[in-house]
């Protein structure tokens, strides 16, 4: 506060000397509306000029910029001249703070000569720049899998508040940690080539994209580490991201036996449906038992699923011997409790088409049809996540299905209007690989 008072005293004295003009000057004048402004740390500022009478035609009023503040670093200007439109007596430019981290900086604007006008009382204005606190940077998530390409995301905080929707692009530096076994440029590449996250204007997280180049035994780990600078402090916990290079995956990566581990989306689906009012429908969600085993194999040149080792509810959905066609690897939002903080960061899934499933997911009602089923291969290929996205439930979530499949439904239909349960009601099950 003492600094601001001192600055205002200096401004008052400066303006008192700079604002004097020749009393004999006649004619309309042009002046800043105020002798000083203050540029907030994180908000834009409008600076205004006034004419003593409305402009008879469009008038351009140029100005010079000085001061200790650095344009493009501490602030940016929307224009380098004011344009007063015919019939009006004022105009504004906008000053936006950028990486204004250095204390004691200010901007001086001085109006230049305009034919037919004389300088008014405030030909100059001074603008002290409030400083931002240093950002604290952290990774949004610390575990990733690289199949073909993927994004790693970082967050910024100021104090205890998450910083989102910046008014300008921000670059957050990182480096490759020596713990990495994969080699940049050999096993993977960074899109754009720069070791920095780009926090784009109006976004709510910073991102960098990695692309797969080559898979090699023992060289499949990438560790990214945030860098501390004058502008960025780093989180003491989420300061590294661990990326496993899986490379492109296909049906061969599914082949084998997988034992049930957990119903990973149960809590999220239960919570979401219950909040929507379907409290009865969540009581009978399809469960697996500890001895359930899924088998994928190649038989007679066909990729098929075997269900004879299932005794839990998945046997009511999957059909023994159904053919599996691999479509492609896509990036999607993952709806799981452990990853809901990643809103906006998509993960890679393997999309497949099954020739036959029981869409009704019921032992008593059969509605056989082709369906999409998605997979994720996690933890160096030791965990298979089965993602059931296309189903028409009869024994559970009946109200939910009726609601989201209504043609007049305007809520979050997530990915595909033809697959209404996909997203918030994806049924995700994890299985562990059984070694031969």
C-alpha positions in Angstrom: 0.0 0.0 0.0 2.9 2.3 0.9 4.3 1.7 -2.6 1.0 2.6 -4.3 0.7 5.8 -2.3 4.2 6.9 -3.2 3.5 6.1 -6.9 0.3 8.2 -6.8 2.2 11.2 -5.2 4.8 10.9 -7.9 2.1 10.8 -10.6 0.3 13.8 -9.2 3.5 15.9 -9.3 4.4 14.6 -12.8 0.9 15.2 -14.2 0.9 18.7 -12.6 4.0 19.6 -14.6 3.1 17.6 -17.8 -0.5 18.8 -17.9 0.3 22.5 -18.2 -0.6 23.9 -21.6 -0.5 27.2 -23.3 -3.7 29.1 -22.3 -3.6 30.9 -25.6 -4.2 27.6 -27.5 -7.6 27.5 -29.0 -9.7 24.8 -30.5 -11.0 21.4 -29.4 -8.6 19.3 -27.2 -7.9 15.6 -26.7 -6.9 14.1 -23.3 -6.6 10.9 -21.4 -9.6 10.6 -19.1 -7.3 10.1 -16.1 -3.7 10.9 -15.3 -3.1 7.4 -14.0 -4.6 3.9 -14.0 -3.5 0.6 -12.3 -3.2 -2.6 -14.4 -4.5 -5.4 -12.2 -2.4 -8.5 -11.9 -4.8 -10.8 -13.7 -7.5 -8.6 -15.4 -7.5 -6.4 -18.5 -7.7 -2.7 -18.2 -9.5 -0.2 -20.5 -7.7 3.1 -21.0 -9.8 5.9 -22.4 -9.3 9.2 -24.2 -11.8 12.1 -24.4 -12.4 14.9 -26.9 -13.8 18.2 -25.7 -16.5 17.9 -28.4 -17.8 15.1 -30.6 -15.6 14.2 -33.6 -17.0 15.5 -37.0 -15.3 12.5 -38.7 -13.3 9.5 -37.6 -10.1 10.6 -35.9 -7.0 8.6 -35.2 -5.0 9.5 -32.1 -1.5 7.9 -32.0 0.5 7.5 -28.8 3.9 6.5 -27.7 4.7 3.9 -25.1 7.5 4.1 -22.5 8.2 3.0 -18.9 9.9 0.1 -17.3 7.2 -2.4 -18.2 8.0 -4.6 -21.2 5.4 -5.0 -23.9 4.8 -8.6 -24.8 6.3 -9.7 -21.4 4.5 -7.7 -18.7 1.5 -6.6 -20.8 0.0 -6.5 -24.3 -1.9 -3.7 -26.0 -5.0 -4.1 -28.1 -3.9 -1.3 -30.4 -1.2 1.4 -30.7 -3.6 4.2 -31.5 -7.0 5.4 -30.5 -9.8 5.7 -33.1 -12.6 8.1 -32.2 -15.6 7.4 -34.5 -17.5 10.3 -36.0 -20.2 11.7 -33.7 -18.4 10.3 -30.5 -16.1 12.0 -28.1 -14.2 9.0 -26.6 -12.3 5.9 -27.5 -10.5 3.1 -25.6 -7.7 0.6 -25.9 -7.3 -2.5 -23.7 -4.1 -3.4 -21.8 -3.9 -7.1 -20.8 -1.4 -8.4 -18.2 0.9 -11.2 -19.4 3.7 -12.6 -17.3 3.9 -9.6 -15.0 6.0 -11.1 -12.2 8.5 -8.3 -11.7 7.7 -5.7 -9.1 7.9 -1.9 -9.6 7.2 -1.8 -13.3 4.9 0.7 -15.0 3.7 1.9 -18.4 3.8 5.6 -19.7 1.5 6.5 -22.5 1.8 9.9 -24.3 -0.6 11.2 -26.8 0.9 12.5 -30.1 -0.1 15.5 -32.2 -3.5 15.4 -34.0 -4.3 17.9 -36.6 -7.0 20.3 -35.5 -6.7 19.4 -31.8 -4.6 20.7 -28.9 -3.4 18.6 -25.9 -5.9 18.6 -23.0 -5.1 18.5 -19.4 -3.9 14.9 -19.4 -1.7 14.4 -22.4 0.1 11.6 -20.5 -1.0 8.8 -18.2 1.0 6.5 -16.0 0.0 2.9 -15.3 1.6 0.9 -12.5 1.5 -2.8 -13.1 0.4 -5.1 -10.3 2.4 -8.3 -10.1 1.2 -11.8 -10.2 2.3 -14.3 -7.6 4.5 -17.1 -9.1 2.5 -20.0 -10.6 2.8 -23.4 -9.0 2.8 -26.0 -11.7 1.8 -29.7 -11.4 0.9 -32.6 -13.6 -2.8 -33.2 -14.0 -2.2 -36.9 -13.8 1.1 -38.8 -13.2 0.4 -42.0 -15.2 0.0 -42.3 -19.0 0.2 -44.9 -21.8 1.5 -44.0 -25.2 -0.1 -46.1 -28.0 0.1 -44.0 -31.1 -0.2 -40.4 -29.7 -1.4 -38.9 -26.5 -1.5 -35.7 -24.5 0.1 -35.0 -21.1 -1.5 -32.2 -19.2 -0.4 -29.8 -16.5 -2.2 -27.4 -14.2 -1.3 -24.0 -12.8 -2.2 -22.6 -9.4 -1.8 -19.1 -7.9 -1.7 -19.5 -4.1 -4.4 -22.1 -3.4 -6.5 -21.3 -6.4 -6.4 -23.1 -9.7 -5.6 -20.8 -12.6 -7.7 -21.4 -15.7 -8.8 -19.6 -18.9 -5.7 -17.3 -19.3 -6.1 -14.2 -21.4 -2.9 -15.1 -23.3 -0.9 -18.3 -24.2 1.4 -19.5 -21.4 4.5 -21.8 -21.9 5.4 -24.1 -19.0 8.9 -25.6 -19.3 9.7 -29.3 -18.6 12.7 -31.6 -19.1 13.3 -35.3 -19.6 14.2 -36.9 -16.4 17.3 -39.1 -16.4 15.1 -42.0 -15.1 13.7 -42.3 -18.6 14.7 -45.4 -20.6 13.2 -44.4 -23.9 15.2 -42.0 -26.1 13.6 -38.9 -27.5 13.7 -38.9 -31.3 14.1 -42.7 -31.4 11.2 -44.1 -29.4 8.9 -41.1 -29.3 8.7 -37.5 -30.3 7.3 -34.3 -28.9 4.9 -32.5 -31.2 6.4 -29.1 -32.1 9.8 -30.2 -30.8 9.8 -27.8 -27.8 10.0 -29.1 -24.2 7.1 -27.0 -23.0 3.5 -27.3 -22.2 1.3 -24.8 -24.0 -1.5 -23.3 -21.9 -3.6 -21.8 -24.7 -5.8 -18.7 -24.2 -9.1 -19.5 -22.6 -8.2 -23.2 -22.0 -8.3 -24.8 -18.5 -5.1 -27.0 -18.7 -1.7 -26.9 -20.4 -0.9 -29.7 -22.8 1.8 -31.3 -24.8 1.4 -34.1 -27.3 3.7 -37.1 -27.6 3.8 -39.4 -30.6 5.0 -43.0 -30.8 8.0 -43.8 -33.0 9.5 -47.2 -32.0 9.0 -49.9 -29.4 12.1 -51.6 -28.0 12.4 -54.0 -25.0 13.7 -52.2 -21.9 13.3 -48.8 -23.5 9.7 -48.0 -23.0 9.6 -45.5 -20.1 9.4 -41.7 -20.4 9.6 -39.5 -17.3 8.8 -35.8 -17.7 9.8 -33.4 -15.0 8.6 -29.9 -14.5 11.2 -27.2 -14.3 11.3 -24.5 -11.6 11.9 -20.9 -12.8 11.3 -17.4 -11.6 7.7 -17.6 -12.9 7.0 -21.2 -12.0 7.4 -23.1 -8.7 6.8 -26.8 -9.0 4.5 -29.0 -7.0 6.3 -31.1 -4.4 4.2 -34.2 -5.3 2.8 -34.2 -8.9 6.0 -32.9 -10.5 6.7 -35.9 -12.7 4.7 -37.7 -15.3 5.4 -41.4 -16.0 4.6 -42.6 -19.5 4.7 -46.2 -20.7 5.3 -46.7 -24.4 2.9 -49.5 -25.4 3.0 -48.8 -29.1 0.1 -49.5 -31.4 -2.1 -52.3 -30.0 -4.4 -54.8 -31.8 -6.1 -58.1 -31.2 -2.8 -59.9 -30.5 -2.5 -57.8 -27.4 -5.8 -59.2 -26.2 -5.0 -62.8 -26.9 -4.7 -64.9 -23.7 -6.5 -65.4 -20.5 -7.5 -62.6 -18.1 -8.8 -63.0 -14.5 -11.3 -60.6 -13.0 -9.7 -57.9 -10.8 -12.3 -55.1 -10.2 -15.5 -53.5 -11.4 -13.8 -50.1 -11.8 -16.7 -47.9 -12.9 -19.2 -49.2 -10.3 -18.9 -46.3 -7.9 -19.1 -43.7 -10.6 -22.1 -45.3 -12.4 -23.9 -45.8 -9.1 -23.3 -42.2 -8.0 -24.3 -40.7 -11.3 -27.5 -42.8 -11.8 -28.5 -42.3 -8.1 -28.2 -38.5 -8.4 -30.4 -38.7 -11.5 -33.0 -40.5 -9.5 -32.5 -44.2 -10.6 -31.9 -45.5 -7.1 -33.6 -48.9 -7.8 -31.7 -49.4 -11.1 -28.3 -49.3 -9.4 -29.0 -52.2 -7.1 -28.5 -54.9 -9.8 -25.5 -53.6 -11.7 -23.8 -56.6 -13.5 -21.1 -58.0 -11.2 -18.2 -60.4 -11.8 -16.9 -63.0 -9.4 -13.3 -63.5 -8.4 -12.9 -66.7 -10.5 -14.2 -65.1 -13.8 -11.8 -65.5 -16.7 -12.1 -64.0 -20.1 -10.3 -65.6 -23.0 -9.4 -64.2 -26.4 -8.0 -66.4 -29.0 -7.4 -66.7 -32.7 -9.1 -69.8 -34.1 -9.2 -70.8 -37.7 -8.1 -67.3 -38.7 -10.8 -65.6 -36.7 -10.5 -63.5 -33.6 -13.0 -64.7 -31.0 -13.9 -64.4 -27.4 -14.5 -67.4 -25.1 -16.9 -67.2 -22.2 -17.0 -70.8 -20.8 -14.9 -69.7 -17.8 -17.4 -66.9 -16.8 -19.9 -67.5 -14.0 -20.6 -63.8 -13.2 -23.0 -61.5 -15.0 -20.7 -60.8 -18.0 -21.8 -64.2 -19.4 -25.2 -62.5 -19.9 -23.7 -60.0 -22.3 -20.8 -61.7 -24.1 -21.5 -64.6 -26.5 -19.1 -67.5 -26.7 -17.3 -67.6 -30.0 -18.4 -64.1 -31.1 -15.9 -62.6 -33.6 -13.9 -59.5 -32.7 -13.0 -57.0 -35.3 -10.5 -54.3 -34.3 -11.4 -50.9 -35.6 -8.9 -48.4 -34.5 -7.3 -46.6 -31.5 -9.3 -43.5 -30.5 -9.0 -40.9 -27.8 -11.9 -40.5 -25.4 -12.9 -39.0 -22.1 -12.6 -41.7 -19.4 -15.4 -41.7 -16.8 -13.8 -43.3 -13.8 -13.6 -41.9 -10.2 -9.8 -42.0 -10.3 -9.7 -40.0 -13.5 -12.6 -37.6 -13.2 -10.2 -34.8 -12.3 -8.9 -35.2 -15.9 -12.0 -33.6 -17.4 -10.9 -32.5 -20.9 -7.9 -34.8 -21.1 -8.7 -37.8 -23.3 -7.2 -41.3 -23.1 -6.5 -43.8 -25.8 -8.8 -46.8 -26.1 -8.9 -49.7 -28.6 -12.3 -49.8 -30.3 -13.6 -53.1 -31.5 -16.8 -54.5 -33.0 -18.2 -57.8 -31.6 -20.3 -59.8 -34.1 -22.8 -60.7 -31.4 -23.7 -59.7 -27.8 -26.9 -59.8 -25.8 -27.7 -56.1 -25.7 -30.3 -56.7 -22.9 -27.6 -57.9 -20.6 -30.1 -60.4 -19.1 -30.3 -64.2 -18.5 -34.0 -64.1 -19.2 -34.2 -61.8 -22.2 -32.0 -62.1 -25.3 -31.5 -59.3 -27.9 -28.6 -60.5 -30.0 -26.9 -57.9 -32.2 -23.4 -56.6 -33.1 -22.0 -54.0 -30.7 -19.0 -51.8 -30.0 -16.8 -52.8 -27.1 -13.7 -50.8 -26.1 -10.6 -51.8 -24.3 -7.6 -50.3 -22.6 -4.3 -52.1 -22.0 -2.6 -50.8 -18.9 0.4 -51.4 -16.7 2.9 -52.8 -19.3 0.1 -55.0 -20.7 -0.7 -56.8 -17.4 -4.1 -55.2 -17.0 -7.0 -55.3 -19.5 -9.8 -52.8 -19.0 -13.0 -54.0 -20.7 -15.4 -51.1 -21.4 -19.0 -52.1 -22.2 -20.5 -49.0 -23.9 -23.4 -50.4 -26.0 -26.2 -52.1 -24.1 -30.0 -51.9 -23.5 -30.5 -52.9 -19.9 -33.6 -54.6 -18.6 -32.6 -55.8 -15.2 -30.8 -52.6 -14.1 -30.6 -48.9 -14.9 -34.0 -49.1 -16.7 -35.0 -45.6 -15.8 -31.6 -44.3 -16.8 -31.8 -45.9 -20.2 -35.3 -44.6 -20.9 -34.2 -41.1 -20.0 -31.0 -40.8 -21.9 -32.4 -42.7 -25.0 -35.3 -40.4 -25.3 -35.0 -38.5 -28.7 -35.9 -35.2 -26.8 -33.1 -35.8 -24.3 -30.9 -32.7 -24.3 -28.3 -33.6 -21.6 -24.8 -34.9 -21.9 -25.1 -37.7 -24.5 -21.4 -37.9 -24.5 -20.1 -39.5 -27.6 -22.8 -41.0 -29.8 -26.5 -40.5 -29.8 -26.9 -44.1 -31.1 -25.1 -45.4 -28.0 -26.8 -43.5 -25.2 -25.2 -45.4 -22.2 -21.7 -44.6 -23.4 -19.8 -42.2 -21.2 -21.4 -41.7 -17.8 -22.8 -45.2 -17.8 -19.9 -47.1 -19.4 -19.4 -50.4 -17.5 -15.7 -50.8 -17.0 -14.1 -54.0 -15.6 -10.4 -54.7 -15.1 -8.8 -58.1 -15.6 -5.3 -59.3 -14.8 -3.3 -61.3 -17.4 -2.8 -64.9 -16.5 0.7 -66.0 -17.6 0.8 -69.2 -19.6 
